[in-house]
């Protein structure tokens, strides 16, 4: 009688097949996990770019609307100047001052062709970058720039070309009104500290025009460099 040999072990080929199936399954799982991780990172990046692009456009549009409104208000003041005697006519000057204060301009003055100011109220103004500002106004274009007053307070300077010809004694180029920089920060919500998004307005060289809350560095590039150094 033939004896059947019993064993508790799997046949050799079956054991090897099972090991191969497990290895292939593990490799597929790892490959799938890696692919999904890359897809998730790519999706998050794409969504973030779309969101930030939309947010940037929204802030820029809001800024443009706010500044256009203020320039229109200043243009209205220029049109109320009925004669070239405004520099010596106390009634006209008082009317300008009253209307400008009603619109909450912090400073008001006439910008002369030499870059000096004849102030109607507020401390003396100084333009941070006068050349492009003066050039635009000389070409009869309204212009917005950053400046300071005698106390060094940062200001937004709105300029509208004068509605009358310059006089020998008063070579007036434009009527200039000022707003505190905080005005832009408030209307654009640049100082919101409860969010994880910080907004700034910067020049091409990275220097700040308007700086958000909680950042006291000299330039935007310094801020970014510091953040990446912390994360490194």
C-alpha positions as CSV (number, residue, x, y, z in Angstrom):
1,X,0.0,0.0,0.0
2,X,1.3,3.4,-0.9
3,X,1.8,5.8,1.9
4,X,0.8,9.5,1.5
5,X,3.2,11.9,3.0
6,X,1.5,14.7,4.9
7,X,3.1,18.0,5.5
8,X,1.9,21.3,7.2
9,X,3.8,23.5,4.7
10,X,2.6,25.0,1.5
11,X,4.0,23.7,-1.8
12,X,7.1,25.6,-2.8
13,X,5.6,27.2,-6.0
14,X,2.5,28.3,-4.1
15,X,4.5,30.0,-1.4
16,X,6.6,31.8,-3.9
17,X,3.5,32.9,-5.8
18,X,1.9,34.2,-2.6
19,X,5.0,36.2,-1.8
20,X,5.1,37.7,-5.3
21,X,1.4,38.7,-5.1
22,X,2.0,40.4,-1.8
23,X,5.0,42.2,-3.1
24,X,3.2,43.4,-6.2
25,X,0.2,44.5,-4.1
26,X,2.5,46.4,-1.8
27,X,4.2,48.1,-4.7
28,X,0.9,49.0,-6.3
29,X,-0.3,50.4,-3.0
30,X,2.8,52.5,-2.5
31,X,2.7,53.8,-6.1
32,X,-1.0,54.7,-5.7
33,X,-0.3,56.5,-2.4
34,X,2.6,58.4,-4.0
35,X,0.5,59.4,-7.0
36,X,-2.4,60.5,-4.9
37,X,-0.1,62.5,-2.7
38,X,1.4,64.3,-5.7
39,X,-2.1,64.9,-7.1
40,X,-3.3,66.3,-3.8
41,X,-0.3,68.7,-3.6
42,X,-0.8,69.8,-7.2
43,X,-4.5,70.4,-6.6
44,X,-3.8,72.4,-3.4
45,X,-1.2,74.4,-5.3
46,X,-3.6,75.1,-8.2
47,X,-6.5,76.0,-6.0
48,X,-4.2,78.3,-3.9
49,X,-3.0,80.1,-7.0
50,X,-6.5,80.6,-8.3
51,X,-7.6,81.9,-4.9
52,X,-4.7,84.2,-4.4
53,X,-5.0,85.5,-8.0
54,X,-8.7,86.3,-7.4
55,X,-8.0,87.9,-4.1
56,X,-5.3,90.1,-5.6
57,X,-7.6,91.2,-8.3
58,X,-10.3,92.0,-5.8
59,X,-8.0,94.0,-3.6
60,X,-6.6,95.9,-6.6
61,X,-10.1,96.6,-7.9
62,X,-11.2,97.9,-4.4
63,X,-8.1,100.1,-4.2
64,X,-8.7,101.5,-7.6
65,X,-12.4,102.2,-6.8
66,X,-11.5,104.0,-3.5
67,X,-8.7,106.1,-5.0
68,X,-10.9,107.0,-8.1
69,X,-13.6,108.2,-5.7
70,X,-11.2,110.4,-3.8
71,X,-9.7,111.8,-7.0
72,X,-13.3,112.6,-8.1
73,X,-13.9,114.4,-4.9
74,X,-10.8,116.4,-5.3
75,X,-11.6,117.3,-8.9
76,X,-15.0,118.6,-7.6
77,X,-13.0,120.9,-5.3
78,X,-10.9,122.1,-8.2
79,X,-14.0,123.0,-10.2
80,X,-15.3,125.1,-7.3
81,X,-12.4,127.5,-7.7
82,X,-14.1,130.3,-9.6
83,X,-11.1,132.6,-10.3
84,X,-7.3,132.8,-10.2
85,X,-7.6,135.0,-7.1
86,X,-8.1,131.9,-4.9
87,X,-4.6,132.4,-3.5
88,X,-5.5,135.7,-2.1
89,X,-9.3,135.5,-1.9
90,X,-10.1,134.5,1.7
91,X,-13.7,133.5,0.9
92,X,-12.6,131.1,-1.8
93,X,-9.9,129.6,0.4
94,X,-12.3,129.1,3.3
95,X,-14.8,127.4,1.0
96,X,-12.1,125.0,-0.2
97,X,-11.1,124.3,3.3
98,X,-14.6,123.7,4.5
99,X,-15.4,121.3,1.6
100,X,-12.1,119.4,1.9
101,X,-12.6,118.9,5.7
102,X,-16.1,117.7,5.0
103,X,-14.6,115.0,2.8
104,X,-12.1,114.1,5.6
105,X,-8.9,115.1,3.8
106,X,-6.2,115.5,6.4
107,X,-4.2,118.1,4.5
108,X,-4.9,120.4,1.6
109,X,-2.6,122.7,-0.3
110,X,-1.5,124.1,-3.7
111,X,1.5,122.4,-5.3
112,X,3.7,125.0,-7.0
113,X,5.8,124.4,-10.2
114,X,9.0,124.3,-8.1
115,X,7.6,121.4,-5.9
116,X,6.9,123.5,-2.9
117,X,3.4,123.7,-1.2
118,X,1.2,126.6,-0.3
119,X,-0.8,124.9,2.5
120,X,-4.5,125.7,3.1
121,X,-4.5,123.5,6.2
122,X,-2.4,120.8,7.7
123,X,1.4,120.6,8.1
124,X,3.8,121.1,5.2
125,X,3.8,118.2,2.7
126,X,6.8,116.5,1.1
127,X,6.5,114.1,-1.9
128,X,8.6,110.9,-1.5
129,X,9.3,110.5,-5.2
130,X,8.5,114.0,-6.7
131,X,9.8,113.6,-10.3
132,X,7.0,111.2,-11.7
133,X,4.4,113.0,-9.6
134,X,5.3,116.4,-10.9
135,X,5.7,115.1,-14.5
136,X,2.2,113.6,-14.5
137,X,0.6,116.8,-13.1
138,X,2.5,118.9,-15.6
139,X,0.8,116.8,-18.3
140,X,-2.6,117.6,-16.8
141,X,-3.0,114.1,-15.4
142,X,-4.3,113.3,-11.9
143,X,-1.8,111.5,-9.8
144,X,-1.5,109.6,-6.5
145,X,1.8,109.3,-4.6
146,X,3.2,108.6,-1.2
147,X,4.6,111.5,0.9
148,X,5.0,112.7,4.5
149,X,4.2,115.8,6.5
150,X,6.5,117.9,8.6
151,X,6.1,115.4,11.4
152,X,7.2,112.5,9.2
153,X,3.7,110.9,9.1
154,X,3.2,108.7,6.0
155,X,0.4,110.1,3.7
156,X,-1.3,109.4,0.5
157,X,-1.1,112.5,-1.7
158,X,-3.9,113.0,-4.3
159,X,-3.1,115.5,-6.9
160,X,-5.5,117.1,-9.5
161,X,-4.1,119.7,-12.0
162,X,-5.1,123.3,-11.3
163,X,-8.1,124.6,-13.2
164,X,-6.5,128.0,-13.9
165,X,-3.3,129.2,-15.4
166,X,-0.3,129.8,-13.2
167,X,0.2,133.3,-12.0
168,X,3.6,135.0,-11.7
169,X,3.3,135.2,-8.0
170,X,1.5,131.9,-7.6
171,X,2.8,129.4,-10.2
172,X,0.3,126.8,-9.1
173,X,0.5,123.3,-10.7
174,X,-2.2,121.3,-8.8
175,X,-4.4,121.1,-5.8
176,X,-3.2,118.3,-3.5
177,X,-5.1,116.7,-0.7
178,X,-3.7,114.1,1.7
179,X,-5.1,111.0,3.4
180,X,-3.4,109.0,6.2
181,X,-2.0,105.7,5.0
182,X,-4.2,104.0,7.6
183,X,-7.2,105.0,5.4
184,X,-6.1,102.5,2.7
185,X,-5.2,99.9,5.3
186,X,-8.7,100.1,6.8
187,X,-10.7,100.1,3.6
188,X,-8.7,97.2,2.2
189,X,-8.5,95.4,5.5
190,X,-4.8,95.1,5.2
191,X,-4.4,95.0,9.0
192,X,-6.6,91.9,9.6
193,X,-4.5,89.8,12.0
194,X,-7.0,87.0,12.6
195,X,-6.5,85.7,9.1
196,X,-3.5,83.7,7.7
197,X,-3.2,86.1,4.7
198,X,-1.2,89.3,4.9
199,X,-1.6,92.0,2.3
200,X,0.9,94.7,1.3
201,X,1.3,97.3,-1.3
202,X,4.9,97.4,-2.5
203,X,7.1,99.1,-5.1
204,X,9.0,97.2,-7.8
205,X,12.2,97.2,-5.6
206,X,10.3,95.5,-2.8
207,X,10.0,98.6,-0.5
208,X,6.7,99.1,1.1
209,X,4.1,101.7,0.0
210,X,1.7,100.4,2.6
211,X,2.8,97.9,5.1
212,X,0.5,95.4,6.9
213,X,0.3,94.9,10.6
214,X,2.9,93.0,12.4
215,X,5.8,93.5,9.9
216,X,8.4,96.0,10.7
217,X,11.0,94.9,8.2
218,X,12.4,97.4,5.6
219,X,11.3,95.5,2.5
220,X,8.9,92.8,1.4
221,X,11.9,90.7,0.2
222,X,13.4,90.9,3.7
223,X,10.1,89.6,5.1
224,X,10.0,86.7,2.7
225,X,13.6,85.8,3.4
226,X,13.1,85.8,7.1
227,X,10.0,83.5,6.8
228,X,11.9,81.0,4.7
229,X,14.9,81.0,7.0
230,X,12.5,80.2,9.9
231,X,11.0,77.3,8.0
232,X,14.4,75.9,6.8
